[in-house]
């Protein structure tokens, strides 16, 4: 698990949808970080001061829901709020509302 997290934190080519979502989050929260290392994980998009993690789950890479669930539980136990989008990029207004509700 540690190796996978380390490898994820060094991803040079995140998926196109993840980059689109990151740019959307970054426009709203300038401090947002892509592939933010935390615990033994790499959070797709993090807003550290709010402890909000935004995850883009492409169906190809996220077929094991048990792994995603365990990871999310560990992040939440550390005080993070996790927002997930599966094969979907929200509009700016929806994203802003969801982040505000999870702060």
C-alpha positions in Angstrom: 0.0 0.0 0.0 2.8 2.4 0.9 4.5 1.9 -2.5 1.2 2.5 -4.3 0.6 5.8 -2.4 4.1 6.9 -3.0 3.8 6.1 -6.7 0.5 8.0 -6.8 2.0 11.0 -5.2 4.6 11.1 -8.0 2.1 10.9 -10.8 3.2 13.2 -13.6 0.2 12.5 -15.8 -3.1 12.5 -13.8 -6.2 11.7 -15.9 -7.7 14.4 -18.0 -10.9 14.5 -16.0 -8.9 14.7 -12.7 -7.0 17.7 -14.1 -10.2 19.4 -15.3 -11.7 18.9 -11.8 -8.5 20.1 -10.2 -8.6 23.3 -12.2 -12.2 23.9 -11.3 -11.4 23.5 -7.6 -8.3 25.6 -7.9 -10.4 28.5 -9.3 -12.5 28.4 -6.2 -9.8 27.6 -3.7 -6.4 28.8 -4.8 -4.6 26.6 -2.2 -5.9 23.4 -3.7 -3.2 20.8 -4.4 -3.1 18.0 -6.9 -2.0 14.5 -5.6 -1.6 15.7 -2.1 0.3 13.2 0.1 -1.4 12.3 3.3 -1.0 9.2 5.5 0.0 6.5 3.1 -2.3 8.0 0.4 -2.3 10.5 -2.4 -5.5 12.6 -2.3 -6.5 13.4 -5.8 -7.3 17.1 -4.9 -6.9 18.5 -1.4 -7.9 21.7 0.2 -5.6 21.3 3.2 -6.9 24.3 5.3 -10.5 22.9 5.1 -9.4 19.3 5.3 -11.5 18.6 2.2 -10.5 15.8 -0.2 -12.0 15.8 -3.6 -11.7 12.4 -5.4 -12.3 11.7 -9.0 -13.0 8.1 -9.4 -12.7 6.9 -13.0 -14.4 3.6 -13.4 -11.3 2.0 -14.9 -9.0 2.7 -11.9 -11.6 2.5 -9.2 -13.1 -1.0 -9.6 -12.4 -2.2 -6.0 -14.9 -0.3 -3.9 -13.6 -2.0 -0.7 -10.1 -0.3 -1.1 -11.7 3.1 -1.8 -14.0 2.6 1.2 -11.2 1.7 3.6 -9.1 4.7 2.3 -12.0 7.0 2.7 -12.7 5.8 6.3 -9.1 6.4 7.3 -9.1 9.9 5.8 -12.4 10.6 7.6 -11.0 9.3 10.9 -8.2 11.8 10.5 -10.7 14.6 10.2 -11.0 14.9 6.4 -14.3 15.3 4.5 -14.2 13.3 1.3 -16.2 14.3 -1.7 -16.3 11.7 -4.6 -17.2 12.1 -8.2 -17.4 8.9 -10.2 -17.0 9.5 -14.0 -18.6 12.9 -13.5 -17.3 16.5 -13.4 -19.7 18.8 -11.6 -20.5 22.4 -12.7 -18.8 25.1 -10.8 -21.9 26.0 -8.7 -22.5 22.4 -7.7 -18.9 21.9 -6.7 -18.9 25.1 -4.7 -22.1 24.1 -2.9 -20.8 20.6 -2.1 -17.5 21.9 -0.8 -19.3 24.5 1.4 -21.5 21.8 2.8 -18.5 19.7 3.7 -16.3 22.3 5.3 
